[in-house]
Amino acid sequence: MPVPGPGYSITVRLEAPPSASAAGDLTSAVGRAGGVITAFDVVESHTDRVIIDLTCNALSANHAKDITDTLELLPGIVVRKVSDRTFLVHLGGKIEISSKVPLRNRDDLSRAYTPGVARVCQAIAENPDDARRLTIKRNTVAVVTDGSAVLGLGNLGPAAALPVMEGKAALFKKFAGVDAWPVCLDTQDTEEIIRAVELIAPVYGGINLEDIAAPRCFEIEARLREKLNIPVFHDDQHGTAIVVVGALRNALRVVGKKISDCKVVVCGVGAAGSAIIRLLLKQEPGDVVAVDVDGIVHRDRPGLDDNLKSIAAATNKDNVSGRLHDALVGADVFIGVSAPNLFGAEQVATMNRDAIVFALANPDPEIDPMEAQKHAAVVATGRSDFPNQINNVLAFPGVFRGLLDAHARTITDSMLIAAANAVADVVDGDRLNASFIVPSVFDTSVAPAVAEAVRKAATESASA
C-alpha cells in the first residue's frame, strides 16, 4: 500500500560513462529497486564522464540505501555523494525572527529601543491589557511540548521534539499569519509543566499544547485553562476533533444519513479519540461506542481510569462488551485514531449500508483504504496519498487566528463546533462527493473561514 514519497527523497550525485545508454541504465536501476525518479540533471559533462544528480523518492531510509546500493552495482557508475533532502530542509532550523520595524538610524533606535521604549513599558505597567495592543502578545502563540508523545514515535524527549514544533510554527505563519514559537520543556512532570507555562504566559496570546502523552495532557490542559487568561488548546485533541467532526458532517451528507440515526465506533481513546468523542456527543449521535486496546469501553469494565470512566458514562447506551470486530457489526461510522492493520474488508461488510470509514492511524491506517473501499461508501485517512486527508492543519491556524483577533481569554466547545462547521462549509455542494469531503490543506480559503467562525463565536461568548 505505501508508495515512495518526498519524505524519503534523496539526491545521488554520481559519475557515469558518457554513453547513450547511461541514462536508461540509471533510471531502470532505480525502477528495479522500487524508487520513483523525480529529477535527472546533468551538472557536468566531460569527454570521459558525466556528473549527474539523480533525485528520487523512496519508502524509507533503508529503501533509500537499497536504491543507492543498486546504482553502485552498475558498471562504470561511481556514487560520489548521497543527500537526504528532508535533512537538508532542517539544517539550521526552519524558522527565524525578523524585525517588523526599520532600524536605520538613531531616531529609529530611540523609538524602538531606549529611551522611547520606556514610555511603552510604563503604559503597560499602568494597564496590563495594553500588552495585547503594544507587544508581540497580540499575535504570538507558544507551541509547548514535553516530547512525551512525538508524532507516532513515542517518548523522544524535548530536543527531538523540536523539529516538529518548528514545523508547527511555520504552519501557523504560512496559513494564518500567526507568529508561533517552540517551547520544548525539559520535564515530564505535570506540576512542573503547568508552572513553566504559567511563568511564560505573559508573552503569549495563546498556548498550543503539542505531543504531550495522555492521560497527563488532559490534566495539564484543564488546569492551565483555569489558571491563565489566554486560550489553551491541545491540538492533538481538539484540532483532530474539529477536522473529524467537520469531515463527518460532509460524509453523512454524501450518504444521506442523519447523525442522530448513526452508530459511531471510535477506536483509540487517548488524547485524539477522547476529544473526538466529546465533540461528537455535542452533535447528538444515535450512539457512540469507544474501543481501546482492551476492547469496548463499558461501564462495568474493571480498571478504567478517570478519562475512560467519563467516556463510559457518556457512551455505549446498551453497555455492550467485546472487541473491535464486535463493535463494528451494525455500525454506520468507524473513526480510528489508534494502530495499523486492525481489521479488513470482511469486518467493513458487517457494518450498515453506506458505511463511513475514517482510518486515521499514520502512516499505516487501521485498514488498508483499498480494502475499506470494497464495502464502505466514504473512506478517509490521515495520509496525503489518498483522497480525504484528515489533517489538523485545516483547523489550528484558523482557530488561533480567530482567538487572537477576538482577544479571547478562553476557548469553548461552541468555538470548536464553529470551527468544524467552517471546515465543512468550505466544501460546497457542487464539489462534495465521496472522494472530496474536506478541502485541501493548501486551500487558502480554509484558515480565514475558520478564523472568522471562531472570532464570531468568541465574541458572542464574551458578550454573553
Order of alpha helices (4+ residues) and beta strands (2+ residues): beta-alpha-beta-beta-alpha-beta-alpha-alpha-alpha-alpha-beta-alpha-beta-alpha-beta-alpha-beta-alpha-beta-alpha-beta-beta-alpha-alpha-beta-alpha-beta-alpha-beta-alpha-alpha-alpha
